[in-house]
Amino acid sequence: MAVEADMPMMDARSRLAAGPQNKVNRFLSLIFGMSDPSKPAASNWLGYFKHVATSPLLFVRRAKIRHTLLLDADGHADVSHSTTADTHALKRAMNWFDLINLGIGIILGAGVFVTTGTVANGYAGGATVVSYAIAGLSALLSALCYSEYAVDYPIAGGSFTFMLMTFGEFPGWIAASNIVFNYVLANAAVARSFSGYFASLIDKDPTYFDVVRGGYTLDFWAFGLVLALSVLLCWGIRETKTVNNIITVVHVGVVIFIIIAGLTQSKKENFTSGGWAPYGARGVFNGASLLFFSYVGFDAIATTAEEVKNPGRDIPIGMCGALIIVTTLYFLCAVTLTLMLPYDLISPDAAFSQAFVDVGMKWASYIVALGALLGIVTGTMIGLLAVARSICALGREHFIWPIFGWVNEKVQTPLFTTAILGFVTAIIALLTAFDDLLNLVSICTLFTFYMIANGILFRHYYAPGVNRPYLAIFILFWNTATSLALAIYYQLSFGWVGLMVPGALWFIGNTVFMFLKQAYKPVRFSVPLMPWVPAGSIILNVFLLSTIASPESQGGPGSLPYKQWGVFMGSCVLIYFLYSLPNITLQNKIAHGGAGVTEMADLGGKNNYNAGDYKQPPVQYAPTDVRNPAIAPI
């Protein structure tokens, strides 16, 4: 049974007017988004539980579906497809300069002030610059992958949207869960460090503002900071970017001052004291995995794609430009620190401020504290902005309550989502210290970047209607298998000769893949040097994942963070099967007048791909857009 393309789309308001209703149905429709108000409440609940009972079958059916539609002439995506009540497009108010400032604001946060000393003292010594280069290279490869996706799919959602377009709903949900969890924890953790640096700025002990009650160390400064930034984000993207631009310029100025002032106290012999890389190559690589935390957040730029004036030009410039600037500053900071003091005298906790005190420049330590405070403010603000956009996309697609996808018409921001997110993050920041969860944040981030890199390879070597997916699947398997083998050999200490075998297989395989014809190549922006960039991202992300440490492992790879991550992922899978999957199915039937997944899967034909015609990249709307129901099986 086919669905007529001109069938009027039933949004939340029209469904409310469609027939008999009561308060229960109104609540279910507007909040949960899982009912048809024209039917009795009992019927809606019965339908919901029926779909829950058949979730395994629904999962198999929906795994074969991918969603597509076209961009407009300006390269912008229309979001009027959403069935969420009162959904409006986000405001396009940002250019490449704003995106560079956005990226610098969130990347150049407090991480450089916290992790640099730890790595220099206990992992890499003078070779900390190499550790930063490795972590920066991994981030840059991921940024190129994100840029291609964000240009092709210039709508809110980031990793969730990209995986939804490429692999389908379940991988999209997994990517979204990881990135949202990562940002919520990271934002709270960064906000917790505000009071300590502020205390240092006024020459007090870092614990001066801590309030201990009932076994909890309460941080009201973190609580207030998150709430204040959430209010600013609710106000509007234009106001947010203005504040971020001002703070970022001042922050970069402070970092440059630290570099110049520190170099005036530099001594060449400090750089090689005790050996340039005192802990060897293993220390350099392990240090790189720790320093990767300093790069967390650059993908926030991709989540603002719907708010960018010219996505095809601005997103690649903004994302890569921000990373290059930040990596350069990190490199110079690391050189400065290791020239000021021998590596074994560097403080792991307050490296830069203590270094200035040790060389007789205590006054400069206050400027270091100011720079850290500015980094905390911008990092937390942009982190909140990014995760709100990801949650907004989940609400639009009915993976979670659709009210989270609501965009306020006046300020053109996801007002409800931002407010709820800010309150939850503020409570977590008030109550919880996150030193033991930082590794979990890194796992979520690196795993998401691994998925994005796989998605780039898959979409370049497979296009529905052009070829079959077997080659693309083999390319993904080859890169993952060789990367895992290399990481395992490294951790088992089989020696460098053992590392050469999987490394050589990875290189040979991708050399062959380089000469294979790509099934799809974007025209607005395409990842260069295919398949090396995504393949390099895969091997680096897998390698860095293998070096994640836990307290029980004493610096080596540990199982505790992965046990925590496993519990989290299990909870996400449970939510998907109990709410997201049956809810999405019900929304399809409501919006399409009763058409189910199987009927809809026949509508898209070849998924809007034409062999040899790459002038129009594929862009998806939600499966509930009956004006262009291009949903095709993989």
N, C-alpha and C positions, 0 to 999 in steps of 0.2 A: 504494500500500500504506500503510495507516494504522497508526500505532503505538498500542497500547492504553495508555490513560492510567494504568491501575493496574499497569503493568509495573514490577517492582521495579528501582530504580536500582542499577547496578553501580558502587560506589565502588572505590577502589584496592584495599582489602583483600579485597572479595568477588571481584574479578577475579583476585587472586592465588590464591584458593582454587578457582577455577573449573575448573581442569584441569591438565594436565601443564605443568611450568614448569622453568626452569633459571636459573642465576645471571644469564645475559645478559638474559632476559626480566624478571627481578626488577629489574635495574638500569634497563632501558628503561622499565618501567612506573612505578617509584617516582621516578626522577630525570627522565627525558626525558618520560614520560607519553605515549609514542607507540606503545604496543604492547598487544596482548591476550595476557596470560601463558598463556592456554589454548592458544595456537598456537605452533608452532615458531618459533625466533628468525629463521630464514631467511625464513619466511613474513611475519613482521612487517617485516623490512627490505625485502622485495620490495614489500609494500604501501606502505611509506613512499616508496620511489623511484618507484613507479607514480603516487602522488599528486603527487610533485614534477614528474614529466613532464607531468601534466595540469593544472598550476597555473593556466595562463591560463583554461582552461575552468572550473575550480573558482572562480576569481576572479569570472568573469561570473555564475555561479550564486549565489554567496554574497553578491554585491553587491545582490541583490534581497531579501535576508533581513534582517528586524529582529526583535529578541527582546523579548518582553513577558511580564509577569506582574503580579500585584497586590500591593499593600502589605497588611500585616495591619491590624487595627482600630486599633492604636496609631500607625500611620504608620511602622512599622519594616519593614525588608526581611529576609526569611529568606535566609541564605546556605548553608543545608544542601544547596542544589542542586549545589554544587561536587563534582567527582569527584576533587579533590585529596585525597591521603591525609591523614587526621587533621585536616581543616579544621574549625575552630570559629569561631563568631562573635567579633568583637572586643568588648571590654568597653565597655558604655555607662556612662561615668562623668563626662561633661562637660555643663555647662550654659552659658547665654549669657555669664555672667561669665568662665568659663574660656576661652570662645572669644574674647572681647574681649582677654583677656590673651594668648592664643595669637597673635592677629593683631598686637597691639602688639609682642609679643616678636620676631616675625620681620620685621615691616615697619620698626619703629623700630630698625634695626640700625646698622651702621657707615656706611651710605650717606649719611646726612645730614651726617656729619662729613667725608666725602670729596668728595661731588659739589657741595655748596653753594658752597664756595669757588671751584671750577672754573667754575661757571656765573656766579657773581657777578663774577668777574674777567674772564672772556673772552667772555661771551655776553649777559648781561642787566643787569648792574649792579643798581641799586635795584629794577628790574622782575623780579628773581628771584622775588619773591612771586607774580607773575603766571605765571611758568613753573611754579612749584609748583602753582598752581591748575589749570593746564591738565593737567599730569600727574595730579593728584589727581582731576580730573573723569573722565579716561579710566579710571582705576582704579576709581572709584565706579560707573561705568556697567557695567564688567565684573563688579564685585562683585554688583550686582543680578541680572545674568544667571546668575552662579554660584549665587546664593542660590536662585533658582527651581529650578535643576537639583538642587541638593543636598537640597532639601526633598522633591522628587518622587522622587529616587533616593538615599535615605539609606544608601548602602553605600560601602565603601572604593573608591577608584579615581579620584575627581575627574574631570579632563578626559577620561580614557580611557573611564570609564563613561558620561559624558554623551554623547560622540560615538558610542559603540557603540550607545546607545539610539536616537539620532536618525538618524544617517547610515549606520550599519553598521560592520562589522569593520575595514575598511581605514582609513577616516577615524579610527576610534577608535585604531587602532595608530599612525597619524601623530601624533595629538594626544598620546598617551602617550609616544611617542619624544621629542617636543619638550620636554615638561614634565620628563621624567626627566633628559634630557641637560642641560637648563637648571639643575635643582636640583643635580645632581652637580657641575657646574662652579662654580656660584655658591657652594655650600657650601665647596668647596675654596678658592676665591678669598677668601672672607670669613675662613676659618680662617687663611689665610696672613698676614692683617693683625694677628693677635693678638699675635705676638711684637714687632712694631714698636711697638704702643701700650703693651705691657707695659714695654718698654725705656724709653719716654718717661715712664711712670709712676714709674720708679725713677731718672729723670734720666740716662738713658743714650742713646746714639745709636740711632735706629730699627733700624740694621743690627747692633746689638750681639750678637744671638743667632744671626745667620746663620752657617752652616757651609758653606764652599765646598769641594767635592770633585769632581774630574774634570769641571769645567765646569758642575756643578749647584750651585745655592744651596739647601742643604738646610734645611728649617724643622722641627725636631723638636718645637717647641712646637705647631705646627699639627697635626702627626701625633698627638701625645699628646692634644690637645684633642678631635679627632674621635673617637678611640678611647674616651675617657672618656665623651663624650656618647652614643656608641653603646651602651655598657654600661648607661647610665642608661635609654635608650629600651628596651633589652631587658628591663629590670626590670619595667616596667609603665607604663601610661598615667596611672594615678592618681599615682604617684610623679613622673612627668615633669611633669604639670600643676602639682603642688605646687612643685617647683623653679622652673618657669617663672613661676608667679604671684609668687613671692618676688622673683626677679631682676627681673621686669618692673616691679614696684612701685618698687624701688630705682632702676632705670634711668630711669623716668619722673620720679622725684624729682630725679635728677641733671640731666636735660634742663631741667626747670623752674628749677632753680638757675642753670643757664647762661643762661637767658633773663633772669631777674631780675638777676643779677649783670652781665650784658652791658648791659642797659638803663640801669643806673646810670652807665655810661660812654658813653652815646649822645649824638650831636650831630646835630641836624636837618639841618644843611648837608651832612653826609656822604651822606645819603640821595639827594640830587639833584646831588651833585658830578659835573661832567662830563656832566650830563644824566641824567634818571631811567632812560631806556632807551638807553644810549649806542650800542648796536649795532642799534637799530631793532627793528621787529616781527619781522624774520627771526631776530635774535639771541634774542628771547624764545621763539619757537617751537622753534628748534634747542636752546635750553637745556632746554626741556620734555622733549625726547626723551632728553636725558642724565639729567635728574632722575628719569625714570621708573624707573631702576634702584633708586631709593630706595623704590619701592613694590612691587618684586618680592617675592612671597611671600605676599600676602594670600590667594591661592587655596589655600594650605595648609589653611585652615579647611574648605574643601569636601571635602578628602580624608579628614577625620576624621568625616564625617557618620554613619558606622556606629557611632561611639563617643559620639554625642550622645543625651542622654536624651529630649529633645523637639525633633526636627529642625524641625518646622513653625514653632516659636516661636524657638528658640535660634539657628539658623543665620543668618537675616536680621539679627537683632539683633547677633549676634556679629561678622559680617563687615562690615556697614555701620557699626556702632558703632566698631569698631577703626579703619576707614579715616577716619572723621570726626575721631576723637581725634588720630590720627597726622598728618593733613593740617593740623589746627589747630596742632599743635606744630611741624611743618615751617614753616608760615607765620610763626609767631612767631620761630623760629630765624633765618629768612632776614631778617626785619625787624631783628632784633637785630644780626646781623652787618653789614648794610649801614648801620646807624646808628652802629656803633662805628668803622668806618673807611671812607674813600672806596673805591669799587670797585676802583680801580687799585692800591691798597695791600693788598688782601686776598690772602693766600697761597692759591694753588690747591691746595696739597698738605695743609696742616694749618691750615685756615682759622680755626677757633675757638680752638685752643690758641695759635696765633701772634698772633691778635687780642688775646687777654688779655695776652700778653707785651708787645705794642706799646703797650698803654694802661697798663702798669705793674702788672698783676695776675698775675704769673707763677704765684702759688700756685693760681689758678683753672685754669691749664692742666692741672694734675694731675687735677683733678676732671673735666675734659673727657676726659682719657685713660681715667679710670675709667668714664665713661659709654660711651665707645667699646668698652671691653672687655666691659661688660655686654651691649651690643648685639650684639657678635660671638658671645658665648656663646649668647644666646637665639636669634639668627638662625640660627646653625648647627644648634642642637638641633632647632628646629621644622622647618628645611629637611630634615634627615635624617628626621624623623618623617613629613613629607608624602610624600617620594619613596618611602619604604618602603611606605606604603599604596598608592601607585600601582603599584609593582612587584608587591605582593601581589595586586591585582586582575588584573594581566596573567597571573600564575601560575594563578589560579583559572580563568581562561578559556582556559588552555593556549596563550596567545600566546607564552609563554616556558616554561621548565621548570616544571612544576606544583609542585615543591618550594618555589618562591618564594611560592606562595600558602598555604603551611602556617602555621597560627596555633597557637601553643603553648597547650595546654589549661590549664596552670597559671597563667601570667602573662597569657594572652589578648592576646598581641602577635605580630606576624609575626617571630618570633625569628630564624630562619635568614636571612631577607631583610635584617633590620636589621644582623645581624652581618657578612654579606658586603658589604653596602652601606657600612657604616662602615669596613671594612678597605680597600676599593677607594678610597673618598674620602680616607682618611688617607694612602694611598700617593701619590695625585695631589697632595694638599696638601703632602706632604713634598718632592716633586721639582719641582713646576711653579709658576711665577708666571703669573698669568692676566690681566695688564694688556691683552694683545692679544686676549683672548677675551671681554672684557666685552660687546662689541658683539654677539657671537654669542649670549650669554645673553639680551640684549634682543630679538634677532630671534626666538629660540625662544619667548619669553614673549609678545610681541606677536602672533605668528602664532597661537599657541594661543588667546589672547583673541579674535582675529578669528574663529576657528572656533566658539568658544562663542557669540558674538553671532549668527553665522549660524544656529547650531542653534536658538537661541531663536525667531528669526523663522520658521524652517522648521516647527517643531513647533506654533506658534500658527496658522499658515495652512494646514497640511496634517495630516489625520488619516486613516489608512486606513479605508475603509468609510464615510467622511463626504464626502470630495471627492477630486479628483485632485491630484497634486503640481505641476501646471504653474504655478499662480499663485504658490505658494511659491518655486519655482525662479526665476520672473521677478523676484520681490521681492529675492531674493538677488543676482541678476545686476544689477539696477538699482543697488542700494546699492554693490556692489563696483565697477561700472563708473564711476559718478560719483565715488566716492572715489579711484579710481586716476587719473581725469582731473584732479581737483583737485590731487593730489599731484604729478603730472607737470608741470602748469602751474606749480606753486610752485617746483619744482626747476629748470625751464627759464627761470625769471625772466621770464615773459611779462607780469608786472605784475598788479596787484590786479584790474583789469577782467577779465582772463582767468580769474581765480579765481572771479569772480561767476557765470560761466556754469555750470560743473559744480556749484557750490554751490547755485544756484537750481534746477537740475534735480533734485538730491538732495532739496531741500526740497519741491518740488512733488510729486515722486513719493511721498514719505512722507506728505504731506498727504492724497493720494488713498488710500493704503494704510490710513490711520487710520480711514477710514469703511467699509472692507471687513469683512465678517463673519469673525471668527476661527473656525477649525475646532475649536480646543481651547483651553481656558483652565483652568489649575490652580486648585484651590479652597484649598489650604493656603497657598500663597504664589505670586503671579503678578507678573512684572515690570510695574511701573506704566507708564503713558503709552506703551502700545504704539502704533506701532512705534518711537517716538522713541528710547527707551533703547538697544535693540540696534543700531538704525541709527546712532545717535550713537557707539556703541562701535566700529562698523565703520569709520566715516570717520576717527575719531581714531586708531585702531590703524594703519590704512593710511597715514595722514599721518605718524605717528611712525616707521613703518617706512621711509618714504622719506627720513627725515632721519638714519638711521643712518650714522655716519661710520667711516672707516678711516684708518690712518696715511697711506696713499698719497693720500688725498683732501684732506688738510690741513684738516679740520674740516667739509668738505662730504660729500655722499653718496658712498660708495665701494663698490667691487665686492668687495673682499677678504672682508669678513664674509659676504657672500652666496655667494661661491665656497666658503667653508668650510662654510656651511650646506647648500649643494647636495651636497657630498661626503657629509656626514652623512646627509641625506635619502636619497641613493642607497643608502647602506649599509643604512638601515632598510627600504627597499623590498626589497632583496635578502634580508634576514633574513625578511621576511614571506613571500616566495614560496618560500624554501628550507626554512623551519621552521614558521612560524606557520600558514600556510594548509593544508599537508598534515596537520599535527598536529591542527588543529581538526577537520578532516574525519574523520580516523581516530577521534578521541575520540567524535564523533557516532555513528559506526557501532558502536563498542564499547558505548557506553552505551545505544543504542537497539536493540540486538540485530540490527544489520546495516542499519538504515534509513539511507538516504542523505539528502543535502541536499534533493533534489527531493521525496521523499516527505514529509519533515518540513515543507517549505514549505507543504503543503496543510492542515496541522493547525490553524492558528490562525484560519482564517476571516477575520473582520474585525479581527483583532488586538486584541480585547477593547475596541474603541471602539464606542460607540453614539451615533448622531447625536442631539445635543441633551442627552445625559446626560454631564455632566462631574463627577460626584460622586467618581469614583475615578480618580486619575491613573495613567498607564501606568508600570509599573516592570518592568524586565527581570531575569530570572535567566539563567544560562548556557544555551546551547542543549542541554545535556546533561541538563536536568531533565525526566524523562519523567513526573513526577507532574503537571506542568502545561506540556506542550510547546507553549506558545503562540508559535509562530514563523510569521510571515506574510510574504508578499512585499510589497514596497513597490509 
